[in-house]
Amino acid sequence: MDTLTDKVSTRELRSRLSEVLGRAMYAGERIGVTRNGRLAAVMISPADLEMLEELEMAQDVAAYREARASDDGTRVSLDELRASLTS
């Protein structure tokens, strides 16, 4: 992950939580948290989280609009679906 500013292990995080939290909150750093040498989580700022949520919402809206545009109006009942899966 190229956008990480730094990585800390869970052990380091326990002793440096306040510092790491401050770096994420105020400096906008993206800090990876590793467990057994593998990335387990990423600490990000509230602004980054908000931006991520806005991006996800925009993708959901675009997918909904695409689905609506390609809807041909036909529907399959649950019984028809079950029958097609068992035959």
Biotite code that builds the C-alpha atoms (Angstrom):
import biotite.structure as struc

atoms = struc.array([
    struc.Atom([0.000, 0.000, 0.000], chain_id="A", res_id=1, res_name="MET", atom_name="CA", element="C"),
    struc.Atom([1.841, 3.053, -1.278], chain_id="A", res_id=2, res_name="ASP", atom_name="CA", element="C"),
    struc.Atom([-0.259, 5.685, 0.484], chain_id="A", res_id=3, res_name="THR", atom_name="CA", element="C"),
    struc.Atom([0.804, 4.721, 4.009], chain_id="A", res_id=4, res_name="LEU", atom_name="CA", element="C"),
    struc.Atom([2.946, 7.252, 5.806], chain_id="A", res_id=5, res_name="THR", atom_name="CA", element="C"),
    struc.Atom([4.245, 4.750, 8.338], chain_id="A", res_id=6, res_name="ASP", atom_name="CA", element="C"),
    struc.Atom([3.642, 1.319, 9.788], chain_id="A", res_id=7, res_name="LYS", atom_name="CA", element="C"),
    struc.Atom([3.576, 0.315, 13.447], chain_id="A", res_id=8, res_name="VAL", atom_name="CA", element="C"),
    struc.Atom([3.126, -3.078, 15.017], chain_id="A", res_id=9, res_name="SER", atom_name="CA", element="C"),
    struc.Atom([0.300, -3.725, 17.447], chain_id="A", res_id=10, res_name="THR", atom_name="CA", element="C"),
    struc.Atom([2.926, -3.905, 20.190], chain_id="A", res_id=11, res_name="ARG", atom_name="CA", element="C"),
    struc.Atom([4.301, -0.453, 19.227], chain_id="A", res_id=12, res_name="GLU", atom_name="CA", element="C"),
    struc.Atom([0.790, 0.916, 18.929], chain_id="A", res_id=13, res_name="LEU", atom_name="CA", element="C"),
    struc.Atom([0.055, 0.081, 22.564], chain_id="A", res_id=14, res_name="ARG", atom_name="CA", element="C"),
    struc.Atom([2.894, 2.289, 23.740], chain_id="A", res_id=15, res_name="SER", atom_name="CA", element="C"),
    struc.Atom([2.549, 5.012, 21.081], chain_id="A", res_id=16, res_name="ARG", atom_name="CA", element="C"),
    struc.Atom([-1.232, 5.216, 20.689], chain_id="A", res_id=17, res_name="LEU", atom_name="CA", element="C"),
    struc.Atom([-1.534, 8.896, 21.574], chain_id="A", res_id=18, res_name="SER", atom_name="CA", element="C"),
    struc.Atom([1.230, 9.888, 19.156], chain_id="A", res_id=19, res_name="GLU", atom_name="CA", element="C"),
    struc.Atom([-0.078, 7.714, 16.299], chain_id="A", res_id=20, res_name="VAL", atom_name="CA", element="C"),
    struc.Atom([-3.624, 8.936, 16.849], chain_id="A", res_id=21, res_name="LEU", atom_name="CA", element="C"),
    struc.Atom([-2.435, 12.561, 16.770], chain_id="A", res_id=22, res_name="GLY", atom_name="CA", element="C"),
    struc.Atom([-0.522, 11.974, 13.555], chain_id="A", res_id=23, res_name="ARG", atom_name="CA", element="C"),
    struc.Atom([-3.611, 10.505, 11.911], chain_id="A", res_id=24, res_name="ALA", atom_name="CA", element="C"),
    struc.Atom([-6.019, 13.131, 13.268], chain_id="A", res_id=25, res_name="MET", atom_name="CA", element="C"),
    struc.Atom([-4.022, 16.311, 12.885], chain_id="A", res_id=26, res_name="TYR", atom_name="CA", element="C"),
    struc.Atom([-1.400, 15.586, 10.247], chain_id="A", res_id=27, res_name="ALA", atom_name="CA", element="C"),
    struc.Atom([-3.694, 13.469, 8.088], chain_id="A", res_id=28, res_name="GLY", atom_name="CA", element="C"),
    struc.Atom([-1.215, 10.613, 8.005], chain_id="A", res_id=29, res_name="GLU", atom_name="CA", element="C"),
    struc.Atom([-2.337, 7.112, 7.075], chain_id="A", res_id=30, res_name="ARG", atom_name="CA", element="C"),
    struc.Atom([-0.634, 4.715, 9.433], chain_id="A", res_id=31, res_name="ILE", atom_name="CA", element="C"),
    struc.Atom([-0.708, 0.968, 8.916], chain_id="A", res_id=32, res_name="GLY", atom_name="CA", element="C"),
    struc.Atom([-1.002, -1.297, 11.924], chain_id="A", res_id=33, res_name="VAL", atom_name="CA", element="C"),
    struc.Atom([0.693, -4.662, 11.508], chain_id="A", res_id=34, res_name="THR", atom_name="CA", element="C"),
    struc.Atom([0.188, -7.933, 13.327], chain_id="A", res_id=35, res_name="ARG", atom_name="CA", element="C"),
    struc.Atom([2.817, -10.620, 12.899], chain_id="A", res_id=36, res_name="ASN", atom_name="CA", element="C"),
    struc.Atom([4.400, -8.519, 10.154], chain_id="A", res_id=37, res_name="GLY", atom_name="CA", element="C"),
    struc.Atom([1.224, -8.324, 8.056], chain_id="A", res_id=38, res_name="ARG", atom_name="CA", element="C"),
    struc.Atom([-0.956, -5.261, 7.584], chain_id="A", res_id=39, res_name="LEU", atom_name="CA", element="C"),
    struc.Atom([-4.021, -5.679, 9.814], chain_id="A", res_id=40, res_name="ALA", atom_name="CA", element="C"),
    struc.Atom([-5.588, -2.210, 9.858], chain_id="A", res_id=41, res_name="ALA", atom_name="CA", element="C"),
    struc.Atom([-5.006, 1.380, 8.854], chain_id="A", res_id=42, res_name="VAL", atom_name="CA", element="C"),
    struc.Atom([-5.498, 4.416, 11.074], chain_id="A", res_id=43, res_name="MET", atom_name="CA", element="C"),
    struc.Atom([-6.849, 7.362, 9.074], chain_id="A", res_id=44, res_name="ILE", atom_name="CA", element="C"),
    struc.Atom([-8.205, 10.805, 9.845], chain_id="A", res_id=45, res_name="SER", atom_name="CA", element="C"),
    struc.Atom([-11.923, 11.534, 10.102], chain_id="A", res_id=46, res_name="PRO", atom_name="CA", element="C"),
    struc.Atom([-11.557, 13.606, 6.907], chain_id="A", res_id=47, res_name="ALA", atom_name="CA", element="C"),
    struc.Atom([-10.162, 10.584, 5.040], chain_id="A", res_id=48, res_name="ASP", atom_name="CA", element="C"),
    struc.Atom([-13.006, 8.418, 6.343], chain_id="A", res_id=49, res_name="LEU", atom_name="CA", element="C"),
    struc.Atom([-15.567, 10.993, 5.224], chain_id="A", res_id=50, res_name="GLU", atom_name="CA", element="C"),
    struc.Atom([-13.975, 11.134, 1.777], chain_id="A", res_id=51, res_name="MET", atom_name="CA", element="C"),
    struc.Atom([-14.009, 7.323, 1.557], chain_id="A", res_id=52, res_name="LEU", atom_name="CA", element="C"),
    struc.Atom([-17.677, 7.193, 2.547], chain_id="A", res_id=53, res_name="GLU", atom_name="CA", element="C"),
    struc.Atom([-18.550, 9.835, -0.065], chain_id="A", res_id=54, res_name="GLU", atom_name="CA", element="C"),
    struc.Atom([-16.718, 7.813, -2.708], chain_id="A", res_id=55, res_name="LEU", atom_name="CA", element="C"),
    struc.Atom([-18.579, 4.644, -1.701], chain_id="A", res_id=56, res_name="GLU", atom_name="CA", element="C"),
    struc.Atom([-21.902, 6.501, -1.831], chain_id="A", res_id=57, res_name="MET", atom_name="CA", element="C"),
    struc.Atom([-21.104, 7.871, -5.296], chain_id="A", res_id=58, res_name="ALA", atom_name="CA", element="C"),
    struc.Atom([-20.265, 4.350, -6.498], chain_id="A", res_id=59, res_name="GLN", atom_name="CA", element="C"),
    struc.Atom([-23.509, 2.998, -5.021], chain_id="A", res_id=60, res_name="ASP", atom_name="CA", element="C"),
    struc.Atom([-25.539, 5.736, -6.711], chain_id="A", res_id=61, res_name="VAL", atom_name="CA", element="C"),
    struc.Atom([-23.808, 5.086, -10.049], chain_id="A", res_id=62, res_name="ALA", atom_name="CA", element="C"),
    struc.Atom([-24.462, 1.329, -9.762], chain_id="A", res_id=63, res_name="ALA", atom_name="CA", element="C"),
    struc.Atom([-28.111, 1.985, -8.883], chain_id="A", res_id=64, res_name="TYR", atom_name="CA", element="C"),
    struc.Atom([-28.541, 4.300, -11.870], chain_id="A", res_id=65, res_name="ARG", atom_name="CA", element="C"),
    struc.Atom([-26.895, 1.777, -14.177], chain_id="A", res_id=66, res_name="GLU", atom_name="CA", element="C"),
    struc.Atom([-29.148, -1.001, -12.864], chain_id="A", res_id=67, res_name="ALA", atom_name="CA", element="C"),
    struc.Atom([-32.234, 1.149, -13.342], chain_id="A", res_id=68, res_name="ARG", atom_name="CA", element="C"),
    struc.Atom([-31.206, 2.070, -16.886], chain_id="A", res_id=69, res_name="ALA", atom_name="CA", element="C"),
    struc.Atom([-30.641, -1.558, -17.859], chain_id="A", res_id=70, res_name="SER", atom_name="CA", element="C"),
    struc.Atom([-33.807, -2.896, -16.162], chain_id="A", res_id=71, res_name="ASP", atom_name="CA", element="C"),
    struc.Atom([-35.980, -4.582, -18.789], chain_id="A", res_id=72, res_name="ASP", atom_name="CA", element="C"),
    struc.Atom([-38.977, -4.822, -16.459], chain_id="A", res_id=73, res_name="GLY", atom_name="CA", element="C"),
    struc.Atom([-39.112, -8.600, -16.328], chain_id="A", res_id=74, res_name="THR", atom_name="CA", element="C"),
    struc.Atom([-39.296, -10.281, -12.967], chain_id="A", res_id=75, res_name="ARG", atom_name="CA", element="C"),
    struc.Atom([-38.817, -13.836, -11.775], chain_id="A", res_id=76, res_name="VAL", atom_name="CA", element="C"),
    struc.Atom([-40.808, -15.109, -8.814], chain_id="A", res_id=77, res_name="SER", atom_name="CA", element="C"),
    struc.Atom([-39.086, -16.929, -5.976], chain_id="A", res_id=78, res_name="LEU", atom_name="CA", element="C"),
    struc.Atom([-40.802, -20.171, -7.016], chain_id="A", res_id=79, res_name="ASP", atom_name="CA", element="C"),
    struc.Atom([-39.537, -19.758, -10.596], chain_id="A", res_id=80, res_name="GLU", atom_name="CA", element="C"),
    struc.Atom([-36.028, -19.104, -9.333], chain_id="A", res_id=81, res_name="LEU", atom_name="CA", element="C"),
    struc.Atom([-36.109, -22.190, -7.095], chain_id="A", res_id=82, res_name="ARG", atom_name="CA", element="C"),
    struc.Atom([-37.422, -24.325, -9.969], chain_id="A", res_id=83, res_name="ALA", atom_name="CA", element="C"),
    struc.Atom([-34.664, -23.115, -12.306], chain_id="A", res_id=84, res_name="SER", atom_name="CA", element="C"),
    struc.Atom([-31.997, -23.909, -9.712], chain_id="A", res_id=85, res_name="LEU", atom_name="CA", element="C"),
    struc.Atom([-33.211, -27.455, -9.106], chain_id="A", res_id=86, res_name="THR", atom_name="CA", element="C"),
    struc.Atom([-33.673, -28.435, -12.750], chain_id="A", res_id=87, res_name="SER", atom_name="CA", element="C"),
])
